[in-house]
Amino acid sequence: MGIWRIGADVLVCSRFTVSPLAQTMAALTALHKGRADPGRQAWLREHLPAYRDRLAGDRVEELLVWAALRPRWLADFMITPPRDDDRTFHDELRRVSETPAEVAAADLATAIGAPLPPELRVPDLPGRAAALLEWIWTHTVLPEWPRLRRVFEADIVSRTGRLSTGGWAAALDGMRPGLRWLGDGRLQINTYDNPPRDIPANARLSFIPVTTAHGWVTWDLPDRYAVIYPCTGLLADAPTSPAPPVAVSALIGPARADILTRLSEPRSTTQLVALTGQSLGSVGGHLKILLAAHLIHRRRSGRSVLYYRSPLGDRLLKPE
């Protein structure tokens, strides 16, 4: 199995963070496969035709995506861990475009396990990759980025809360298939039969949520590593909910009424952030008030806390 051996200093300095480039790569992967995870079907239907039209008119881009996105390997130069001073998508994208052409070609050859097709032996390969990623970002990610960022940040708060109470085993529990904390400084990153990798003592390790079912790992040797994992707030389609009664909105406020309406079935705080578009702090505050008013209940399910309407909440929304 694939194991990273990680020292205590690396763990202390590790961080959960958001990466626009990682989400862009997740979007590209979904478009390339032509399938999306639960909760992303409408997004896929909206953007897949334009994506296919773009690649149909550019043989280099078509082969680039084929070579870069392999079943068990991604071309390293297209997705590296974010740096501490990155502030925007273009901060991360710049490293893609500035990759030496020979490095990009070597990464793609490693990914496909064979020499590059003649069409990919072009000097501006990194620039072509960056242009495609920028198109994916602009057309398919940026329009929903404010909402996605709130959902990712809510997931990070949940994970770091588990870390503070249950350690790394709790924080990484259920993060992605094949990944688990083994203890004694050993992180299993997948079930592949690869030799263990010793992470340098000065390395920075990041954990990054995205909209994908499986995730991946990436690095920028020798000292930056990242685990890309599925965000738990996006595991279910967002069904349409009826608008709360006007009288209820006037009584408890429209934001709390919206949350109450959506709790006909149990949902986590992270899912409510995704569904309502409200911030994590706002959702948490509204849940606290709804709990105090006995309009909702909560229960634990594994590592998550789920909220759902109480009989009193049901009667408030459906008065007889």
C-alpha positions as CSV (number, residue, x, y, z in Angstrom):
1,M,0.0,0.0,0.0
2,G,1.1,3.6,-0.4
3,I,2.3,5.0,2.9
4,W,3.8,8.4,3.7
5,R,6.0,8.5,6.8
6,I,5.5,11.8,8.5
7,G,7.3,13.3,11.4
8,A,5.8,15.2,14.3
9,D,7.1,18.6,13.0
10,V,5.4,18.1,9.6
11,L,2.1,17.3,11.4
12,V,2.3,20.3,13.6
13,C,2.8,22.6,10.5
14,S,0.2,20.8,8.3
15,R,-3.0,22.7,7.3
16,F,-6.4,22.4,5.9
17,T,-6.9,24.9,3.1
18,V,-8.8,25.8,0.0
19,S,-7.3,25.7,-3.5
20,P,-9.0,27.2,-6.6
21,L,-6.6,25.2,-8.8
22,A,-7.4,21.9,-7.1
23,Q,-11.2,22.6,-7.6
24,T,-10.5,23.5,-11.3
25,M,-8.6,20.2,-11.7
26,A,-11.6,18.3,-10.1
27,A,-13.9,20.1,-12.6
28,L,-11.7,19.1,-15.5
29,T,-11.6,15.5,-14.3
30,A,-15.4,15.3,-14.1
31,L,-15.8,16.9,-17.6
32,H,-13.2,14.5,-19.0
33,K,-14.9,11.5,-17.6
34,G,-18.3,12.8,-18.6
35,R,-19.8,11.9,-15.2
36,A,-20.2,13.7,-11.9
37,D,-20.8,12.7,-8.4
38,P,-24.1,13.1,-6.6
39,G,-25.0,16.8,-6.2
40,R,-23.1,17.8,-9.4
41,Q,-25.3,16.4,-12.1
42,A,-26.9,19.7,-13.0
43,W,-23.5,21.3,-13.2
44,L,-22.3,18.6,-15.5
45,R,-25.2,18.9,-17.8
46,E,-24.7,22.7,-18.0
47,H,-21.0,22.7,-18.9
48,L,-20.3,19.4,-20.7
49,P,-21.4,20.4,-24.2
50,A,-19.2,23.6,-24.3
51,Y,-16.2,21.6,-22.9
52,R,-16.6,18.9,-25.6
53,D,-16.9,21.6,-28.3
54,R,-13.7,23.2,-27.1
55,L,-11.7,19.9,-27.2
56,A,-13.2,18.9,-30.5
57,G,-11.6,21.9,-32.1
58,D,-8.1,21.4,-30.6
59,R,-6.2,18.1,-31.0
60,V,-3.4,19.3,-28.7
61,E,-5.8,20.0,-25.9
62,E,-7.7,16.7,-26.5
63,L,-4.5,14.7,-26.2
64,L,-3.2,16.8,-23.3
65,V,-6.2,15.9,-21.2
66,W,-6.0,12.3,-22.2
67,A,-2.3,12.1,-21.2
68,A,-2.6,14.2,-18.0
69,L,-5.6,12.5,-16.4
70,R,-4.8,8.8,-16.1
71,P,-6.8,6.4,-14.0
72,R,-4.0,6.1,-11.4
73,W,-1.8,9.1,-12.1
74,L,-2.1,12.8,-12.8
75,A,0.5,14.9,-14.5
76,D,2.4,16.6,-11.7
77,F,2.9,19.9,-13.3
78,M,-0.8,20.6,-13.7
79,I,-1.7,20.4,-10.0
80,T,0.8,21.2,-7.3
81,P,0.1,22.0,-3.6
82,P,-0.7,25.7,-3.0
83,R,1.9,27.9,-1.3
84,D,1.3,30.0,1.8
85,D,1.4,33.3,-0.2
86,D,-1.1,32.2,-2.8
87,R,-4.1,34.4,-2.8
88,T,-5.9,33.8,-6.1
89,F,-6.4,31.2,-8.8
90,H,-3.9,32.9,-11.0
91,D,-1.2,32.7,-8.3
92,E,-1.5,28.9,-8.6
93,L,-1.9,28.9,-12.3
94,R,1.3,30.9,-12.8
95,R,3.3,27.8,-11.7
96,V,1.7,25.7,-14.4
97,S,2.4,28.2,-17.2
98,E,6.0,28.7,-16.0
99,T,6.8,25.0,-15.9
100,P,9.8,24.2,-18.3
101,A,8.5,22.4,-21.4
102,E,10.8,19.5,-20.9
103,V,9.4,19.0,-17.3
104,A,5.8,19.0,-18.6
105,A,6.7,16.6,-21.3
106,A,8.4,14.2,-18.8
107,D,5.3,14.4,-16.5
108,L,3.0,13.5,-19.3
109,A,5.2,10.6,-20.5
110,T,5.3,9.3,-17.0
111,A,1.5,9.5,-16.7
112,I,0.9,7.5,-19.9
113,G,3.9,5.2,-19.4
114,A,5.0,5.7,-23.0
115,P,6.7,8.4,-25.3
116,L,4.5,11.4,-26.0
117,P,2.4,11.4,-29.2
118,P,3.9,13.7,-31.9
119,E,1.1,16.2,-31.5
120,L,2.2,16.9,-27.9
121,R,5.8,17.6,-28.7
122,V,5.2,21.3,-28.8
123,P,7.3,24.0,-27.0
124,D,4.3,25.8,-25.5
125,L,2.8,22.7,-23.8
126,P,2.7,24.3,-20.3
127,G,1.1,27.4,-21.8
128,R,-1.5,25.3,-23.5
129,A,-2.3,23.4,-20.2
130,A,-2.6,26.7,-18.4
131,A,-4.9,28.1,-21.0
132,L,-7.2,25.1,-20.7
133,L,-7.3,25.3,-16.9
134,E,-8.1,29.0,-17.1
135,W,-11.0,28.3,-19.4
136,I,-12.3,25.6,-17.0
137,W,-11.9,28.0,-14.1
138,T,-13.6,30.9,-15.8
139,H,-16.5,29.1,-17.4
140,T,-17.3,26.2,-14.9
141,V,-15.9,27.0,-11.5
142,L,-15.8,30.8,-11.0
143,P,-19.6,31.3,-11.3
144,E,-20.2,29.1,-8.2
145,W,-16.9,29.7,-6.4
146,P,-18.3,31.9,-3.6
147,R,-20.7,29.1,-2.6
148,L,-18.2,26.4,-3.1
149,R,-15.6,28.2,-1.0
150,R,-18.2,28.5,1.9
151,V,-18.9,24.8,1.7
152,F,-15.2,23.9,1.7
153,E,-14.5,26.2,4.6
154,A,-17.3,24.6,6.6
155,D,-15.8,21.2,5.9
156,I,-12.4,22.4,7.0
157,V,-13.9,23.7,10.3
158,S,-15.5,20.3,10.8
159,R,-12.3,18.4,10.2
160,T,-10.2,20.6,12.4
161,G,-12.7,20.2,15.1
162,R,-12.3,16.5,14.9
163,L,-8.6,16.9,15.0
164,S,-8.7,18.9,18.2
165,T,-10.9,16.3,20.0
166,G,-9.9,13.0,18.4
167,G,-6.5,13.4,16.8
168,W,-5.4,12.7,13.3
169,A,-7.3,9.3,13.1
170,A,-10.6,11.2,13.8
171,A,-9.8,14.1,11.4
172,L,-8.9,11.8,8.5
173,D,-11.7,9.2,9.1
174,G,-13.7,8.8,6.0
175,M,-11.8,11.5,4.2
176,R,-11.4,9.5,1.0
177,P,-11.3,5.8,-0.1
178,G,-8.0,4.1,0.8
179,L,-6.8,6.9,3.1
180,R,-6.4,6.4,6.9
181,W,-4.1,7.3,9.7
182,L,-2.1,4.2,10.8
183,G,-0.4,5.8,13.8
184,D,3.3,6.0,14.5
185,G,3.7,8.8,11.9
186,R,2.3,6.6,9.1
187,L,-0.4,8.0,6.7
188,Q,-1.8,5.4,4.2
189,I,-2.7,7.5,1.1
190,N,-4.0,4.7,-1.0
191,T,-4.0,0.9,-1.4
192,Y,-1.5,0.7,-4.3
193,D,1.5,-1.5,-3.9
194,N,4.1,1.3,-3.7
195,P,7.1,1.7,-1.5
196,P,6.8,4.0,1.5
197,R,7.8,7.6,1.1
198,D,9.6,9.5,3.8
199,I,8.3,13.1,4.0
200,P,11.1,15.6,4.8
201,A,11.1,17.2,8.2
202,N,10.8,20.7,6.7
203,A,7.9,19.7,4.4
204,R,4.5,21.4,4.3
205,L,1.5,19.1,4.1
206,S,-1.9,20.4,3.0
207,F,-5.4,18.8,3.0
208,I,-7.7,20.3,0.4
209,P,-11.4,19.6,-0.1
210,V,-12.9,19.5,-3.7
211,T,-16.0,18.3,-5.5
212,T,-14.9,14.7,-6.3
213,A,-15.7,11.2,-5.2
214,H,-12.2,9.9,-4.7
215,G,-9.5,12.6,-4.6
216,W,-5.8,12.3,-5.2
217,V,-2.4,13.2,-3.8
218,T,0.0,15.6,-5.2
219,W,3.5,17.1,-4.5
220,D,6.1,19.6,-5.5
221,L,9.3,17.9,-4.6
222,P,11.1,18.0,-2.3
223,D,9.0,19.8,0.4
224,R,5.4,20.4,-0.5
225,Y,2.7,17.6,-0.4
226,A,-1.1,17.7,-0.5
227,V,-4.0,15.3,-0.1
228,I,-7.0,16.3,-2.2
229,Y,-10.2,14.8,-0.7
230,P,-14.0,14.9,-1.4
231,C,-15.9,17.6,0.5
232,T,-18.6,16.0,2.7
233,G,-21.1,18.8,2.1
234,L,-21.6,17.8,-1.5
235,L,-22.5,14.2,-1.2
236,A,-26.2,14.6,-1.9
237,D,-28.2,16.3,-4.5
238,A,-29.7,19.6,-3.3
239,P,-33.5,19.0,-3.7
240,T,-35.7,21.9,-4.1
241,S,-37.5,22.9,-0.9
242,P,-40.8,24.6,-0.7
243,A,-40.6,28.2,0.3
244,P,-41.4,28.6,4.0
245,P,-44.8,30.2,4.9
246,V,-44.7,34.0,4.9
247,A,-45.9,34.1,8.4
248,V,-43.2,31.8,9.6
249,S,-40.5,33.9,7.9
250,A,-41.9,36.9,9.6
251,L,-42.0,35.2,13.0
252,I,-38.5,33.6,13.1
253,G,-36.8,35.4,10.2
254,P,-36.3,34.3,6.6
255,A,-32.9,32.8,7.1
256,R,-34.0,30.6,10.0
257,A,-37.2,29.7,8.2
258,D,-35.2,28.6,5.2
259,I,-33.1,26.3,7.3
260,L,-36.1,24.9,9.2
261,T,-37.8,24.1,5.8
262,R,-34.7,22.2,4.6
263,L,-34.6,20.0,7.7
264,S,-37.4,17.7,6.7
265,E,-34.6,15.1,6.7
266,P,-31.4,15.1,8.7
267,R,-28.6,17.3,7.4
268,S,-25.2,18.4,8.7
269,T,-24.0,22.0,9.1
270,T,-21.8,21.6,6.1
271,Q,-24.7,20.5,3.9
272,L,-26.9,23.4,5.1
273,V,-24.1,25.8,4.2
274,A,-24.1,24.3,0.7
275,L,-27.9,24.3,0.4
276,T,-28.6,27.8,1.7
277,G,-25.6,29.7,0.6
278,Q,-25.3,31.2,4.1
279,S,-21.9,31.3,5.9
280,L,-20.9,28.7,8.4
281,G,-21.2,31.1,11.3
282,S,-24.7,32.2,10.3
283,V,-25.9,28.6,9.9
284,G,-24.4,27.7,13.3
285,G,-26.1,30.6,15.0
286,H,-29.5,29.9,13.5
287,L,-29.2,26.2,14.4
288,K,-28.5,27.2,18.0
289,I,-31.6,29.4,18.2
290,L,-33.8,26.7,16.5
291,L,-32.5,24.1,19.0
292,A,-33.3,26.4,21.9
293,A,-36.8,26.9,20.6
294,H,-37.3,23.1,20.3
295,L,-38.0,23.5,16.6
296,I,-35.3,21.0,15.7
297,H,-33.4,18.1,17.2
298,R,-29.9,16.9,16.6
299,R,-28.2,13.5,16.7
300,R,-24.7,12.1,16.0
301,S,-24.1,9.9,13.0
302,G,-20.6,8.6,13.0
303,R,-18.4,11.6,13.1
304,S,-21.1,14.0,12.0
305,V,-23.8,15.9,13.8
306,L,-27.1,15.9,12.0
307,Y,-30.1,18.3,12.5
308,Y,-33.7,17.6,11.8
309,R,-37.1,19.1,12.5
310,S,-38.9,18.3,15.7
311,P,-42.7,17.6,15.8
312,L,-43.1,21.2,16.9
313,G,-41.1,22.4,13.9
314,D,-43.3,20.3,11.6
315,R,-46.5,21.9,13.1
316,L,-45.1,25.4,12.8
317,L,-44.5,24.9,9.0
318,K,-47.8,23.0,8.5
319,P,-50.4,24.5,10.8
320,E,-53.7,22.8,10.9
